[in-house]
Amino acid sequence: MSYRSRIAFRFFLGPIICIIAYFVIIFFSIQVVALLEGEKYLDHEGQIYLIEGVIGVTVCVIWWLIKRKYVLGTPTIASGKPIDWTYALVSAFAMLGVAVMYFYLVKNIQVSAVQKSLEDYNEMMQPESISRADMYMNVIGTVIFVPVLEEILFRGFIMQGMLELKKPFLAILVSAMYFGGMHGQPIQIGYAFLAGLMLGALYYLTRNLIMPIIAHMVFNALGSGIYTLFDISEEADNILTGVEIAAIVVFGAITVYMALKRKKRFAEVEEETGDFNKMLPGRHT
């Protein structure tokens, strides 16, 4: 395969295939719930998220195993160092802080189309669960399974494929664009793109898919999960918001530190393998 063909596949065809597969999984999950619950299947949002996550993660793991068996590139999984875990947790809070600032700006943009999109977003985000059990399934699906599925797809497969062409900044940017665009709703696209940039930086600088998965889980848990399960007081919400905004500065500092230390940190691995793509068995360009 020529270099130009590899770029076309890694940056265009491969991501499109992954995104189509993602929406096929969502469609199939909706159909399963429709068969189980009838015409009011949309009132069982929790079931949809849970089934989507379970099926999606299962499919991704099977594909992952196939890739490894046939010596194809696979994302890196490792226990991680304390700095990696700190970076992941800070990233989650910082993404929430960025989302807070993003929504503040959006709410103050006095353009009818923007305000209409914001109204549509707020309506869309209202939970459709009609039972306590479905609400729990909603939280389990969105906090555990969906982050695993999305990170395997967007960082583990899509961004990892781009990284194998030695274009890290472009890989982070383009994978974030796909991640944002996949969400569809105009308001969601904006903050999902910003979150995608941060998750991409986290994955690139730690070389560990576990880290963006953890960050994504914490982001969803603090961004929606706790508000679904508990009545959060205004005082607690304000404190959490302050922590999230402050985390942006900490995230920036750790990102700079990790970027400066990255070459030295992974020098031993690169010296042994001669190539980032051979860092694990089954990895090749």
N, C-alpha and C positions, 0 to 999 in steps of 0.2 A: 504494500500500500504506500503510495507516495505521501510526502509530508503534507501536501495540500489536501489530499483526501483524508488524512488523519485529522487535520484541523476541522474539516467539514463534518466529520463524524463526531468528534469529541465536543465541538461547540454548537452543533446544530442537530444533526440526525439523532445522535445518542440521547441528548436531553429531551427531544421531542418524543422519542419512543418511551422514555421513562415517564413523561408527563401524561401521555396517552394511557399508559398502563395504570397510572395513578387514578385517572378519571374512570377507567373501566372498573377498577376495584370499588370506587365510590358508587358507580351505577349499579354494580352487582349487589352491593350492600343494601342499597335502597330497595332493590327488587326483592331481596330476601325479607326485609322488614315489611314490605308491602304484602307479601304472601302470608306473613305471620299475623299482621295487624289489620289488614284490609285498607279501606279508603283513607283512614286517618293515620296512615303510616308516618306522616310528617310530625305528628304529635309524639312520636317515639324517637326523638333525635338522639337520645343516649344510646339506644340499640344500634342505630345507624353508625355512630362514631365507634362504638365498641367492635362491631362486626367488621367495619372498614379497617380498623387498626389491626385486629387479629389476622384477618385474611392478608392484608398488605404486608405485615411483618413476616408472616409465614412464606409468602411468595418471594419476598426479598431474601430471606435466609436460604431458601432453596436455590435461588439464582446465584447467591453468593457462593454456596458450596459447589455449584456447577463451574463457576468461574475459577475457583481454586483448583478443582480437579483437572481442568483443562489448561492450567497454567496461564490464566488471564489475570489482569490487574485487579486487585481487591483492596479495599480501604484498610487502614491500620487500626487494630484494636489492641489496647494495652492498659495496664492498671493505672499508669500515669503517676507523675510525681506530685508532691504537695502543691507546688506552684501551679501545676496544671489544674488541679481541683479548685484552687483559689481563683484562678483565672476564669474557670467555667462558671463558678457561682457569681463572681463579680460581673461577668458578661451578662448573666441572666438579669441581675438587678439593673445594669446599665441599659439593656434593651428595653426594660420597662420604663426607665427614666427617659429614654429617647422617645418612646411611645407617648408618654405624658406630654412632653414638649411638642411632639408632632400634633397631637390632638388639640393642644392649646392654640397652635398656629392655625390649624384647620378651622376651628370654631370662630376664629377672628378674621377669616377671609370672607368678606361680604360679597360673595359671588353666588348667585342663585344655584348654579349647577353644583358647586361645592357643597352648599348647605343641603341641597336635595340629596346628594350622595351620603352626607353625614346622617341625615334622617333615615335613609334606607339602611345604612350600616347599623344604626342603633336599633332599628326594628328587627333586623336580621339577627342581631346578637341577643335578643330576648330568648331565653330558654323555652323550648317547646315541649319539655318533658311534662307528662301529665301525672306522673307518679314519683314517689320517693325513690323507688328502685331504678326507674329510668334516669333519674337525676344522678344517682350514684354511677350508673353505667356511663353517663355523659362525662363525668369527671374522670373516671378510670380511662375511658377512651381518649379523651383530649389531653390528659396529663401524662399518661404512660404510653399507650400504643401509638397514637398519631405522631408524637415527637420522634419515636423510634423509626417509624415508617418514613417520615419526611426527611430525617437526617440521613438515613441509609440511602435514600434516593438522591437527595440534592447535594449533600456533602460527600457521601460515600461512593456514589456511582457517578453522578454528573460532574461535580467539582473535581473529584479524584481523577477522572478521565482527562479533564482539562489540565490538571497539574502535571500529568505525565508528559505533556508537551512543553514543560519548563516555562510556563507563562503564569506565574502565581497571581499577579495583580489582576490580570485579565480573567483568570479563572474565578477569583473571588467576586469580581464585578459581574461577570456574565451569569454565574450560577445564582447570584443574588437577584438578578433581573428575572431569571426563570422562576425563582422561588416567589418573588413578589407577584409576577404576572399570573402564576398558577392560582392565586387566591381570588382573582376575578373581580371582586368588588373594588371600585376605584379607591375608596378610603383604605381598605385593607392592603391594596397593592403598595401604597406608600410606605406604611410602617413595616410591612413584611419585607420589602426591599431593604430597608435600613437594618432590620434584624438579620436579614440574609448576609449583609456585608459583615456584620459583627460575628455571626456564626462561622462565616467563611474564614475570617481572620483567626478565630479561635482554632478551627480545624487545621489551618495551614501552620500556625505557630506551635501547636502541640503535636501535630502528626498523630492524632488519636481521635477516632470517631466517637469514643465514649464521651469526650468533653462537650462537643456541641449537643449531643443527645441529652446530657445532664442539664446543660444550660437551657435547652428548649423545654425540658420537663418543668424546670423551676419557673421559667417564664410563663408557661401556661397555668401552672399551679397558682402563682401569685397574681397573675393577670386576670384569671377567670375562676379557677377551681375553688379558691377559698371564698370567693364572693357568692358562688353557687351553693356551697355547703353551710356557710355561716353568715350571721349578720355582723358585718364589720362596722364598728363605730366610726363616726367622722374623725374623731381624734386619732384613732389607730390608722385610719386611711391616710390622714395627713402626714403622720410619722413615716409610714411606709413610702409615701410619695417623696418625702425629703431624702430618705435613704436611697431611693432609686435614682434621683437626680444627682446626688453626691457620687453615686457609683460610676457615673459617666466619666468623671475626672480620674477615678481610680482605674477604670478600664483603660483609659488612654495611657496612663502611666505604665500599667502592666504590659500593654501592647507594645509600647516603645521598648521596655526592658526585654520582653520576649523576642522582639525583632532583632535587638542588638546581640542577644545571647544565642539566637537560633543557630547561626553558622557554627559556633564553637560547640554548642550542645550536641549537635548531630554530626559533628566532624568525624567522630570515631566510626559511626555507622556508615557514613558515606565513604570513608577511607577503606573500610572492609568490603563494602559492596561495589563501590565505584559508581553507584547509581541509586537515587532515591527510590526508583521503581523496583529495585531488587531488595529492598529493605526486609521484606518478608518472603517466605517461600511462595511461589505462585505469582510473583509480581514481575511484569516485564513491560517494556515500552511498546 
